[in-house]
Amino acid sequence: MPSLVTIDLETTGLDPRNDAIIEIGAVRFNATRVESEFSTLINPHRLIPAEITHLTGINNEMVRKASPLAAVLQDLVDFVGDCPVVGHNVQFDLGFLFQANILKYVQAIDTYELASVLMPLASRYNLSGLCQQLAIPNMGAHRALSDARMTHQLFLKLFDLGNELPTDILAEIVRMGETVDWDGFWFFQEILKQKIKKQPIQPKYGRDHKLFD
């Protein structure tokens, strides 16, 4: 598996055109090995709504001396490099980063989309709910780095579930995903490639067949 980066943002609201980022967390990993982490508060230059402070614990005083978004964007771009980006509802996070004119061409992988295929009977599909169902410890929901760490663990659990699928089912998922814009395609294609590599080559002739009499 190549290195990947999980990303999570905390923001003042849901609209990337009108709201602002207040925290960024990211984890670069290769399978279970964490290669590096990125975490920073952001000064949004506006008041943080009370409901956001209640949800995240991030208040106006915490971000008052933090860097503005423009000052950390290049650091984040350098941290991600050319790695695929993993997130839970990843297009939400990328929407804010696209608005800042970065990471527009990354390979996106959405753990929500993956869970909808691999865990069709899940009772909840939010990050904390899926982590609870998969026995992943809650590392402090609604803080960016904690959520990025939990997304890393969720990705690994989902990768294991994907590996349990028969090769023909994986091939069909990949075939159907080729014609749609879907943030699960890379994941299933990667598992399929790995399974094909691991499958032993079947001999052309049976064990007892004699090439020469």
C-alpha positions, -999 to +999 in steps of 0.1 A: +000+000+000+013+035-008+014+062+018-019+080+023-030+111+043-062+113+064-075+149+068-100+165+090-111+201+094-130+219+121-149+250+107-172+278+117-200+262+097-210+240+068-206+264+038-171+266+024-179+299+006-191+317+037-176+298+066-139+295+077-115+267+089-105+269+126-084+237+128-066+213+105-055+178+114-038+152+092-020+119+095+003+105+069+005+067+071+015+035+054-008+007+066-005+007+104+027+028+105+022+065+112+048+084+092+039+119+104+012+141+118+001+177+111-020+198+134-027+235+137-054+259+149-064+286+124-074+322+132-106+326+111-107+364+117-143+361+128-162+350+159-166+312+164-204+304+168-213+292+203-226+259+189-192+252+172-174+259+205-198+235+222-192+208+196-154+212+192-143+229+224-125+254+203-132+290+214-122+325+203-094+328+228-078+296+215-075+309+180-068+346+187-030+342+183-031+313+158-018+317+122-042+327+095-051+301+069-029+316+042+001+311+064-002+273+067-016+263+033+018+256+018+028+235+048-003+214+043+003+210+006+039+199+013+027+175+040+002+158+016+025+157-013+012+134-040-005+110-015-042+101-018-063+119+007-087+100+030-115+115+049-149+108+064-173+127+041-140+138+025-157+162+001-167+184+030-131+189+040-118+192+005-145+217-003-130+242+021-095+234+008-106+238-028-120+272-018-085+280-006-072+269-040-052+238-028-054+200-032-078+203-062-064+173-079-058+148-051-071+113-052-099+113-027-110+084-007-142+086+015-145+062+044-182+070+046-186+057+010-165+026+018-185+018+049-218+021+030-206-008+008-187-029+033-210-024+064-245-023+049-261-032+082-243-005+103-266+013+127-248+046+122-224+059+096-209+089+113-173+086+122-177+080+159-206+056+153-186+035+129-156+035+152-177+024+181-191-005+160-156-016+149-141-013+185-119+017+175-112+039+206-127+073+206-097+096+206-116+128+212-143+134+185-146+168+168-110+178+172-092+177+139-062+156+147-082+132+168-107+127+140-079+122+115-064+095+137-097+078+140-102+080+103-068+063+098-080+034+121-113+032+104-096+030+070-075+001+082-106-018+095-124-012+062-094-023+042-095-056+061-132-060+054-125-053+017-098-079+016-124-105+028-145-100-004-140-126-032-119-115-061-149-116-085-170-093-063-141-069-061-136-070-098-173-062-103-172-033-079-142-019-097-158-024-131-190-006-121-169+022-104-150+030-136-178+050-151-188+071-121-172+098-100-169+079-068-146+083-038-144+046-032-129+036-065-092+038-056-097+018-025-114-012-042-090-011-071-060-012-048-074-042-029-081-060-062-046-053-075-031-067-042-052-098-043-043-105-079-006-102-071-009-126-042-028-153-061-005-181-072-002-187-110-021-218-119+001-243-138-009-249-174-007-286-169-017-308-140+010-322-116+011-356-132+012-343-168+044-353-185+058-328-210+080-355-225+073-392-227 
